[in-house]
């Protein structure tokens, strides 16, 4: 019973699911909003309905993403 998990269902993931979705028994995608989860629940991609998981990303105030290489002046 293969399951496809899409962390976010953006442009590339949507095209992948449309092309290869029939290979999977379940397709699960994450989203950040209730409205988007409801919209995805009504859509069919690759002939399959999408199950959604709503995730809340924790973000600290005034935080910057970590840089890969430290900048030196």
Rosetta blueprint (number, residue, H / E / L):
1 X L
2 X L
3 X E
4 X E
5 X E
6 X E
7 X L
8 X L
9 X L
10 X L
11 X H
12 X H
13 X H
14 X H
15 X H
16 X H
17 X H
18 X H
19 X H
20 X H
21 X H
22 X H
23 X H
24 X L
25 X L
26 X E
27 X E
28 X E
29 X E
30 X E
31 X E
32 X L
33 X L
34 X H
35 X H
36 X H
37 X H
38 X H
39 X H
40 X H
41 X H
42 X H
43 X L
44 X E
45 X E
46 X L
47 X L
48 X E
49 X E
50 X L
51 X E
52 X E
53 X E
54 X E
55 X L
56 X L
57 X L
58 X L
59 X L
60 X L
61 X L
62 X L
63 X L
64 X L
65 X L
66 X L
67 X L
68 X L
69 X L
70 X L
71 X L
72 X L
73 X L
